[in-house]
Each structure stands twice: as structure tokens, then as C-alpha cells.
């Protein structure tokens, strides 16, 4: 599910802003996009509640 996906980029070949734009353009609920674009990584690295 959405809680198991981390976003990765090809920075510096592809700008991080472009990668985030790609995630935001997906036909997914906002909660899923927030998790994929940073919430899951925050939870994994810092023990957040995302």
C-alpha cells in the first residue's frame, strides 16, 4: 500500500522539483501523494507518524 513506497529521484540528472511534480500529478488521493513524497521517509528515518 501507500505506506510502503518511497520516492527516489535521479538528481542531479532530473531536478527534484520535477520528480515531486510527477508524484503530485498522479491520480491518487492526496494522503497517498503526501506519504510517497516524504511522509514515509520521515516516518522511516525519524519515527514520525506519517
C-alpha distance matrix in Angstrom:
0.0 3.8 5.5 5.8 7.4 11.2 13.7 16.8 20.0 23.2 25.4 28.4 28.3 26.0 26.2 23.3 24.0 23.5 20.1 19.1 20.7 18.6 15.3 17.1 18.4 15.1 14.9 11.9 12.3 14.0 11.8 8.9 11.8 13.2 10.4 10.3 14.1 15.0 13.5 11.3 14.5 16.7 15.0 15.1 18.7 20.3 18.6 17.8 16.0 13.4
3.8 0.0 3.8 5.4 5.7 8.8 11.0 14.5 17.6 21.0 22.8 25.8 26.0 23.4 23.2 20.1 20.7 20.4 17.1 15.7 17.5 15.8 12.3 13.9 15.6 12.7 13.0 9.8 10.0 10.9 8.7 5.6 8.2 9.5 6.7 6.8 10.5 11.5 10.2 8.5 11.8 13.9 12.8 13.5 16.7 18.1 16.9 15.5 13.9 10.8
5.5 3.8 0.0 3.8 5.9 8.4 11.4 14.7 18.2 21.7 23.2 26.1 26.8 24.5 24.1 20.8 21.7 22.0 18.6 17.1 19.4 18.2 14.6 16.2 18.4 16.0 16.5 13.2 12.8 12.9 9.9 7.8 10.2 10.1 6.5 7.5 11.0 10.7 8.6 6.2 9.6 11.3 9.6 10.2 13.7 14.9 13.4 12.4 11.0 8.3
5.8 5.4 3.8 0.0 3.8 6.8 10.2 13.0 16.6 19.8 21.7 24.7 25.2 23.3 23.4 20.3 21.8 21.8 18.1 17.4 19.9 18.2 14.9 17.3 19.3 16.7 17.7 14.8 15.3 15.7 13.1 10.3 12.1 12.5 8.9 8.3 11.7 11.6 10.5 7.2 9.6 12.3 10.7 10.0 13.4 15.6 14.4 14.3 13.7 11.3
7.4 5.7 5.9 3.8 0.0 3.8 6.7 9.6 13.1 16.3 18.3 21.3 21.6 19.5 19.7 16.8 18.3 18.1 14.4 13.9 16.5 14.6 11.6 14.4 16.3 13.9 15.6 13.2 14.3 14.4 12.6 9.3 10.0 10.8 7.8 5.7 8.9 9.7 9.8 7.1 8.8 12.0 11.7 10.9 13.7 16.2 15.8 15.4 15.1 12.2
11.2 8.8 8.4 6.8 3.8 0.0 3.8 6.5 10.1 13.5 15.0 18.0 18.7 16.9 16.8 13.8 15.7 15.9 12.2 11.9 15.0 13.7 11.0 13.9 16.3 14.7 17.0 15.0 16.0 15.3 13.7 11.0 10.4 10.6 8.0 5.4 7.1 7.4 8.7 6.3 6.3 10.0 10.7 9.7 11.6 14.3 14.8 14.5 15.1 12.2
13.7 11.0 11.4 10.2 6.7 3.8 0.0 3.8 6.8 10.5 11.9 14.9 15.4 13.3 13.2 10.2 12.1 12.1 8.4 8.5 11.7 10.5 8.4 11.6 13.8 12.9 15.9 14.5 16.0 14.9 14.3 11.6 9.8 10.4 9.1 5.7 5.7 7.3 9.9 8.8 8.2 11.5 13.2 12.5 13.7 16.3 17.4 16.6 17.4 14.3
16.8 14.5 14.7 13.0 9.6 6.5 3.8 0.0 3.8 7.0 8.8 11.8 12.3 10.8 11.3 9.0 11.9 11.7 8.2 9.6 12.8 11.5 10.6 13.9 15.8 15.3 18.6 17.7 19.5 18.4 18.0 15.3 13.3 13.9 12.8 9.4 8.8 10.0 13.0 11.8 10.3 13.5 15.6 14.3 14.7 17.7 19.4 19.1 20.4 17.5
20.0 17.6 18.2 16.6 13.1 10.1 6.8 3.8 0.0 3.8 5.4 8.4 8.6 7.0 7.9 6.4 9.7 9.2 6.3 8.9 11.6 10.7 11.0 14.1 15.6 15.9 19.5 19.2 21.2 19.9 20.2 17.7 15.1 15.8 15.4 12.1 10.6 12.2 15.6 15.1 13.3 16.2 18.7 17.6 17.5 20.3 22.3 21.9 23.3 20.4
23.2 21.0 21.7 19.8 16.3 13.5 10.5 7.0 3.8 0.0 3.8 6.1 5.5 5.3 7.6 7.9 11.3 10.3 8.5 11.8 13.8 12.9 14.0 17.0 18.0 18.5 22.2 22.3 24.6 23.4 23.8 21.3 18.7 19.5 19.2 15.8 14.3 15.9 19.3 18.7 16.7 19.5 22.1 20.7 20.3 23.3 25.5 25.3 26.9 24.1
25.4 22.8 23.2 21.7 18.3 15.0 11.9 8.8 5.4 3.8 0.0 3.0 4.9 5.1 5.7 6.3 9.8 10.0 9.1 11.7 14.0 14.0 15.2 17.6 19.1 20.1 23.9 23.9 25.8 24.1 24.5 22.5 19.6 19.8 19.9 16.9 14.6 15.7 19.4 19.3 16.8 19.1 22.1 21.0 20.0 22.6 25.3 24.9 26.9 24.2
28.4 25.8 26.1 24.7 21.3 18.0 14.9 11.8 8.4 6.1 3.0 0.0 3.8 5.5 6.1 7.9 11.0 11.2 11.2 13.8 15.7 16.0 17.6 19.8 21.0 22.4 26.2 26.5 28.3 26.5 27.2 25.3 22.2 22.4 22.7 19.8 17.3 18.3 22.0 22.1 19.6 21.6 24.8 23.6 22.4 24.9 27.7 27.4 29.5 26.9
28.3 26.0 26.8 25.2 21.6 18.7 15.4 12.3 8.6 5.5 4.9 3.8 0.0 3.8 6.6 9.2 11.8 10.7 10.9 14.2 15.4 15.0 17.2 19.6 20.2 21.4 25.2 25.9 28.2 26.8 27.8 25.5 22.5 23.3 23.7 20.4 18.3 20.0 23.6 23.5 21.4 23.8 26.7 25.5 24.8 27.5 30.0 29.6 31.4 28.5
26.0 23.4 24.5 23.3 19.5 16.9 13.3 10.8 7.0 5.3 5.1 5.5 3.8 0.0 3.8 6.4 8.5 6.9 7.3 10.7 11.6 11.4 13.7 15.9 16.5 17.9 21.7 22.5 24.8 23.4 24.6 22.4 19.2 20.2 20.9 17.7 15.5 17.5 21.2 21.4 19.7 22.1 25.0 24.2 23.8 26.2 28.6 27.8 29.2 26.1
26.2 23.2 24.1 23.4 19.7 16.8 13.2 11.3 7.9 7.6 5.7 6.1 6.6 3.8 0.0 3.8 5.3 5.3 6.6 8.9 10.0 11.1 13.1 14.6 15.7 17.7 21.4 22.1 23.8 21.9 23.1 21.6 18.1 18.5 19.7 16.9 14.1 15.9 19.6 20.5 18.7 20.5 23.7 23.4 22.6 24.7 27.2 26.0 27.5 24.5
23.3 20.1 20.8 20.3 16.8 13.8 10.2 9.0 6.4 7.9 6.3 7.9 9.2 6.4 3.8 0.0 3.8 5.4 5.0 6.2 8.6 9.9 10.8 12.4 14.3 16.0 19.7 19.7 21.1 19.0 19.9 18.4 15.0 15.1 16.2 13.6 10.5 12.1 15.9 16.8 15.1 16.8 20.0 19.9 19.2 21.1 23.5 22.3 23.8 20.8
24.0 20.7 21.7 21.8 18.3 15.7 12.1 11.9 9.7 11.3 9.8 11.0 11.8 8.5 5.3 3.8 0.0 3.8 5.4 5.1 6.1 8.7 10.0 10.4 12.3 14.7 18.2 18.6 19.8 17.4 19.0 18.0 14.3 14.4 16.4 14.2 10.9 12.9 16.4 18.0 16.9 18.1 21.3 21.8 21.4 22.8 24.9 23.2 24.3 21.1
23.5 20.4 22.0 21.8 18.1 15.9 12.1 11.7 9.2 10.3 10.0 11.2 10.7 6.9 5.3 5.4 3.8 0.0 3.8 5.4 5.0 6.3 8.8 9.8 10.5 12.9 16.6 17.5 19.4 17.7 19.5 18.0 14.4 15.5 17.2 14.5 11.9 14.6 18.1 19.2 18.4 20.2 23.1 23.4 23.3 25.1 27.0 25.4 26.2 22.8
20.1 17.1 18.6 18.1 14.4 12.2 8.4 8.2 6.3 8.5 9.1 11.2 10.9 7.3 6.6 5.0 5.4 3.8 0.0 3.8 5.4 5.1 6.5 8.8 10.0 11.3 15.1 15.5 17.5 16.0 17.4 15.4 12.0 13.2 14.3 11.3 9.0 12.0 15.4 16.0 15.3 17.5 20.1 20.2 20.4 22.5 24.2 22.8 23.5 20.1
19.1 15.7 17.1 17.4 13.9 11.9 8.5 9.6 8.9 11.8 11.7 13.8 14.2 10.7 8.9 6.2 5.1 5.4 3.8 0.0 3.8 5.3 5.1 6.2 8.6 10.3 13.8 13.7 15.0 13.0 14.4 13.0 9.3 10.1 11.9 9.5 6.7 9.7 12.8 14.3 14.0 15.6 18.2 18.9 19.3 20.8 22.3 20.4 20.9 17.4
20.7 17.5 19.4 19.9 16.5 15.0 11.7 12.8 11.6 13.8 14.0 15.7 15.4 11.6 10.0 8.6 6.1 5.0 5.4 3.8 0.0 3.8 5.5 5.0 6.2 8.9 12.3 13.2 14.8 13.1 15.3 14.2 10.5 11.9 14.3 12.1 9.7 13.0 15.8 17.4 17.5 19.0 21.5 22.4 23.0 24.4 25.7 23.5 23.7 20.1
18.6 15.8 18.2 18.2 14.6 13.7 10.5 11.5 10.7 12.9 14.0 16.0 15.0 11.4 11.1 9.9 8.7 6.3 5.1 5.3 3.8 0.0 3.8 5.5 5.2 6.7 10.5 11.7 14.1 13.3 15.4 13.3 10.1 12.5 14.1 11.2 10.0 13.6 16.3 17.1 17.5 19.6 21.7 22.2 23.2 25.0 26.1 24.2 24.2 20.4
15.3 12.3 14.6 14.9 11.6 11.0 8.4 10.6 11.0 14.0 15.2 17.6 17.2 13.7 13.1 10.8 10.0 8.8 6.5 5.1 5.5 3.8 0.0 3.8 5.4 5.5 9.0 9.0 11.1 10.2 11.8 9.6 6.3 9.0 10.4 7.7 6.9 10.7 12.9 13.7 14.6 16.7 18.4 19.2 20.5 22.1 22.8 20.9 20.6 16.8
17.1 13.9 16.2 17.3 14.4 13.9 11.6 13.9 14.1 17.0 17.6 19.8 19.6 15.9 14.6 12.4 10.4 9.8 8.8 6.2 5.0 5.5 3.8 0.0 3.8 5.5 8.3 8.5 9.8 8.2 10.8 9.8 6.3 8.5 11.1 9.6 8.4 11.8 13.6 15.3 16.5 17.8 19.6 21.0 22.2 23.3 23.9 21.4 20.8 17.1
18.4 15.6 18.4 19.3 16.3 16.3 13.8 15.8 15.6 18.0 19.1 21.0 20.2 16.5 15.7 14.3 12.3 10.5 10.0 8.6 6.2 5.2 5.4 3.8 0.0 3.8 6.5 8.4 10.7 10.3 13.3 11.9 9.0 11.9 14.2 12.4 11.7 15.4 17.1 18.4 19.7 21.4 23.0 24.1 25.5 26.9 27.4 25.0 24.2 20.4
15.1 12.7 16.0 16.7 13.9 14.7 12.9 15.3 15.9 18.5 20.1 22.4 21.4 17.9 17.7 16.0 14.7 12.9 11.3 10.3 8.9 6.7 5.5 5.5 3.8 0.0 3.8 5.5 8.7 9.4 11.9 9.7 7.8 11.4 12.9 10.9 11.5 15.1 16.4 17.0 18.8 20.8 21.8 22.8 24.7 26.2 26.3 24.1 23.1 19.2
14.9 13.0 16.5 17.7 15.6 17.0 15.9 18.6 19.5 22.2 23.9 26.2 25.2 21.7 21.4 19.7 18.2 16.6 15.1 13.8 12.3 10.5 9.0 8.3 6.5 3.8 0.0 3.8 7.0 9.0 11.6 9.9 9.2 12.8 14.1 13.0 14.1 17.4 18.0 18.6 21.0 22.7 23.3 24.6 26.8 28.1 27.7 25.3 23.7 20.0
11.9 9.8 13.2 14.8 13.2 15.0 14.5 17.7 19.2 22.3 23.9 26.5 25.9 22.5 22.1 19.7 18.6 17.5 15.5 13.7 13.2 11.7 9.0 8.5 8.4 5.5 3.8 0.0 3.8 6.4 8.2 6.4 6.6 10.1 11.1 10.5 12.2 15.1 15.0 15.6 18.4 19.9 20.1 21.6 24.1 25.1 24.4 22.0 20.2 16.6
12.3 10.0 12.8 15.3 14.3 16.0 16.0 19.5 21.2 24.6 25.8 28.3 28.2 24.8 23.8 21.1 19.8 19.4 17.5 15.0 14.8 14.1 11.1 9.8 10.7 8.7 7.0 3.8 0.0 3.8 5.4 5.4 6.6 8.9 10.2 11.0 12.6 14.8 14.0 15.1 18.2 19.0 19.0 21.1 23.5 24.0 23.0 20.3 18.1 14.6
14.0 10.9 12.9 15.7 14.4 15.3 14.9 18.4 19.9 23.4 24.1 26.5 26.8 23.4 21.9 19.0 17.4 17.7 16.0 13.0 13.1 13.3 10.2 8.2 10.3 9.4 9.0 6.4 3.8 0.0 3.8 5.4 5.1 6.1 8.6 9.9 10.5 12.4 11.7 13.7 16.4 16.8 17.3 19.7 21.6 21.8 21.2 18.2 16.2 12.8
11.8 8.7 9.9 13.1 12.6 13.7 14.3 18.0 20.2 23.8 24.5 27.2 27.8 24.6 23.1 19.9 19.0 19.5 17.4 14.4 15.3 15.4 11.8 10.8 13.3 11.9 11.6 8.2 5.4 3.8 0.0 3.8 5.5 5.2 6.3 8.7 10.1 11.0 9.3 11.0 14.1 14.3 14.2 16.7 19.0 19.0 18.0 15.0 12.8 9.4
8.9 5.6 7.8 10.3 9.3 11.0 11.6 15.3 17.7 21.3 22.5 25.3 25.5 22.4 21.6 18.4 18.0 18.0 15.4 13.0 14.2 13.3 9.6 9.8 11.9 9.7 9.9 6.4 5.4 5.4 3.8 0.0 3.8 5.4 5.1 6.2 8.6 10.2 9.2 9.7 12.9 14.1 13.9 15.7 18.3 19.0 18.1 15.8 13.9 10.3
11.8 8.2 10.2 12.1 10.0 10.4 9.8 13.3 15.1 18.7 19.6 22.2 22.5 19.2 18.1 15.0 14.3 14.4 12.0 9.3 10.5 10.1 6.3 6.3 9.0 7.8 9.2 6.6 6.6 5.1 5.5 3.8 0.0 3.8 5.4 5.1 6.0 8.6 8.9 10.2 12.5 13.7 14.6 16.3 18.2 19.1 18.9 16.5 15.4 11.5
13.2 9.5 10.1 12.5 10.8 10.6 10.4 13.9 15.8 19.5 19.8 22.4 23.3 20.2 18.5 15.1 14.4 15.5 13.2 10.1 11.9 12.5 9.0 8.5 11.9 11.4 12.8 10.1 8.9 6.1 5.2 5.4 3.8 0.0 3.8 5.5 5.3 6.3 5.9 8.4 10.5 10.9 12.0 14.2 15.8 16.1 16.1 13.3 12.3 8.6
10.4 6.7 6.5 8.9 7.8 8.0 9.1 12.8 15.4 19.2 19.9 22.7 23.7 20.9 19.7 16.2 16.4 17.2 14.3 11.9 14.3 14.1 10.4 11.1 14.2 12.9 14.1 11.1 10.2 8.6 6.3 5.1 5.4 3.8 0.0 3.8 5.6 5.6 4.1 5.1 8.0 9.0 9.3 11.1 13.3 14.1 13.6 11.3 10.4 6.6
10.3 6.8 7.5 8.3 5.7 5.4 5.7 9.4 12.1 15.8 16.9 19.8 20.4 17.7 16.9 13.6 14.2 14.5 11.3 9.5 12.1 11.2 7.7 9.6 12.4 10.9 13.0 10.5 11.0 9.9 8.7 6.2 5.1 5.5 3.8 0.0 3.8 5.7 6.4 6.2 8.0 10.3 11.2 11.9 13.9 15.5 15.7 14.0 13.7 10.0
14.1 10.5 11.0 11.7 8.9 7.1 5.7 8.8 10.6 14.3 14.6 17.3 18.3 15.5 14.1 10.5 10.9 11.9 9.0 6.7 9.7 10.0 6.9 8.4 11.7 11.5 14.1 12.2 12.6 10.5 10.1 8.6 6.0 5.3 5.6 3.8 0.0 3.8 6.5 7.7 8.1 9.8 11.9 12.9 13.9 15.3 16.2 14.2 14.6 11.0
15.0 11.5 10.7 11.6 9.7 7.4 7.3 10.0 12.2 15.9 15.7 18.3 20.0 17.5 15.9 12.1 12.9 14.6 12.0 9.7 13.0 13.6 10.7 11.8 15.4 15.1 17.4 15.1 14.8 12.4 11.0 10.2 8.6 6.3 5.6 5.7 3.8 0.0 3.8 5.6 5.3 6.1 8.6 9.9 10.5 11.6 12.7 10.8 11.7 8.7
13.5 10.2 8.6 10.5 9.8 8.7 9.9 13.0 15.6 19.3 19.4 22.0 23.6 21.2 19.6 15.9 16.4 18.1 15.4 12.8 15.8 16.3 12.9 13.6 17.1 16.4 18.0 15.0 14.0 11.7 9.3 9.2 8.9 5.9 4.1 6.4 6.5 3.8 0.0 3.8 5.5 5.1 6.2 8.6 10.0 10.3 10.3 8.0 8.2 4.9
11.3 8.5 6.2 7.2 7.1 6.3 8.8 11.8 15.1 18.7 19.3 22.1 23.5 21.4 20.5 16.8 18.0 19.2 16.0 14.3 17.4 17.1 13.7 15.3 18.4 17.0 18.6 15.6 15.1 13.7 11.0 9.7 10.2 8.4 5.1 6.2 7.7 5.6 3.8 0.0 3.8 5.4 5.1 6.1 8.6 9.9 9.6 8.5 8.8 6.1
14.5 11.8 9.6 9.6 8.8 6.3 8.2 10.3 13.3 16.7 16.8 19.6 21.4 19.7 18.7 15.1 16.9 18.4 15.3 14.0 17.5 17.5 14.6 16.5 19.7 18.8 21.0 18.4 18.2 16.4 14.1 12.9 12.5 10.5 8.0 8.0 8.1 5.3 5.5 3.8 0.0 3.8 5.4 5.0 6.0 8.1 9.2 8.9 10.7 8.7
16.7 13.9 11.3 12.3 12.0 10.0 11.5 13.5 16.2 19.5 19.1 21.6 23.8 22.1 20.5 16.8 18.1 20.2 17.5 15.6 19.0 19.6 16.7 17.8 21.4 20.8 22.7 19.9 19.0 16.8 14.3 14.1 13.7 10.9 9.0 10.3 9.8 6.1 5.1 5.4 3.8 0.0 3.8 5.5 5.3 5.5 6.8 5.8 8.3 7.2
15.0 12.8 9.6 10.7 11.7 10.7 13.2 15.6 18.7 22.1 22.1 24.8 26.7 25.0 23.7 20.0 21.3 23.1 20.1 18.2 21.5 21.7 18.4 19.6 23.0 21.8 23.3 20.1 19.0 17.3 14.2 13.9 14.6 12.0 9.3 11.2 11.9 8.6 6.2 5.1 5.4 3.8 0.0 3.8 5.7 5.5 4.5 4.1 5.9 5.7
15.1 13.5 10.2 10.0 10.9 9.7 12.5 14.3 17.6 20.7 21.0 23.6 25.5 24.2 23.4 19.9 21.8 23.4 20.2 18.9 22.4 22.2 19.2 21.0 24.1 22.8 24.6 21.6 21.1 19.7 16.7 15.7 16.3 14.2 11.1 11.9 12.9 9.9 8.6 6.1 5.0 5.5 3.8 0.0 3.8 5.9 5.8 7.4 9.5 9.2
18.7 16.7 13.7 13.4 13.7 11.6 13.7 14.7 17.5 20.3 20.0 22.4 24.8 23.8 22.6 19.2 21.4 23.3 20.4 19.3 23.0 23.2 20.5 22.2 25.5 24.7 26.8 24.1 23.5 21.6 19.0 18.3 18.2 15.8 13.3 13.9 13.9 10.5 10.0 8.6 6.0 5.3 5.7 3.8 0.0 3.8 6.0 8.0 11.1 11.2
20.3 18.1 14.9 15.6 16.2 14.3 16.3 17.7 20.3 23.3 22.6 24.9 27.5 26.2 24.7 21.1 22.8 25.1 22.5 20.8 24.4 25.0 22.1 23.3 26.9 26.2 28.1 25.1 24.0 21.8 19.0 19.0 19.1 16.1 14.1 15.5 15.3 11.6 10.3 9.9 8.1 5.5 5.5 5.9 3.8 0.0 3.8 5.5 9.2 10.3
18.6 16.9 13.4 14.4 15.8 14.8 17.4 19.4 22.3 25.5 25.3 27.7 30.0 28.6 27.2 23.5 24.9 27.0 24.2 22.3 25.7 26.1 22.8 23.9 27.4 26.3 27.7 24.4 23.0 21.2 18.0 18.1 18.9 16.1 13.6 15.7 16.2 12.7 10.3 9.6 9.2 6.8 4.5 5.8 6.0 3.8 0.0 3.8 6.7 8.7
17.8 15.5 12.4 14.3 15.4 14.5 16.6 19.1 21.9 25.3 24.9 27.4 29.6 27.8 26.0 22.3 23.2 25.4 22.8 20.4 23.5 24.2 20.9 21.4 25.0 24.1 25.3 22.0 20.3 18.2 15.0 15.8 16.5 13.3 11.3 14.0 14.2 10.8 8.0 8.5 8.9 5.8 4.1 7.4 8.0 5.5 3.8 0.0 3.8 5.7
16.0 13.9 11.0 13.7 15.1 15.1 17.4 20.4 23.3 26.9 26.9 29.5 31.4 29.2 27.5 23.8 24.3 26.2 23.5 20.9 23.7 24.2 20.6 20.8 24.2 23.1 23.7 20.2 18.1 16.2 12.8 13.9 15.4 12.3 10.4 13.7 14.6 11.7 8.2 8.8 10.7 8.3 5.9 9.5 11.1 9.2 6.7 3.8 0.0 3.8
13.4 10.8 8.3 11.3 12.2 12.2 14.3 17.5 20.4 24.1 24.2 26.9 28.5 26.1 24.5 20.8 21.1 22.8 20.1 17.4 20.1 20.4 16.8 17.1 20.4 19.2 20.0 16.6 14.6 12.8 9.4 10.3 11.5 8.6 6.6 10.0 11.0 8.7 4.9 6.1 8.7 7.2 5.7 9.2 11.2 10.3 8.7 5.7 3.8 0.0
